[in-house]
Amino acid sequence: MLYDDEHFDLEIKLKRYTHLEVLLEALDRDKKHMDHLKMAHVYQYQLDHITNLILKEMADLRRYFRQSQGEIIQTVQLAGGTHGGVCISGVSAQYEVSQ
């Protein structure tokens, strides 16, 4: 199956969105385990800043999906977290996420 440029661009943006979701979860998990560090507030500030950047980019990607008549229906993380898949209005993308 040959993809046109719009479909290829959509698939790349879907992968980016999913990677950002995984990163956001990892940052959230890291923030919960920082209380014992000496400079926890500094690290917390940096992680909050990074989280805000990620949320902004995810909002931009969701806006792009809405403009392309798409919506994220389902995000699946398989056991081990190495494979992922996203369904968006009839378009399905599956790929490997390197850790």
Secondary structure, DSSP 8 states (H G I E B T S, - for coil): ----HHHHHHHHHHHHHHHHHHHHHHHHHHHHT-TTSTTHHHHHHHHHHHHHHHHHHHHHHHHHHHHTT--EEEEEE-GGG-EEEEEETTEEEEEE---
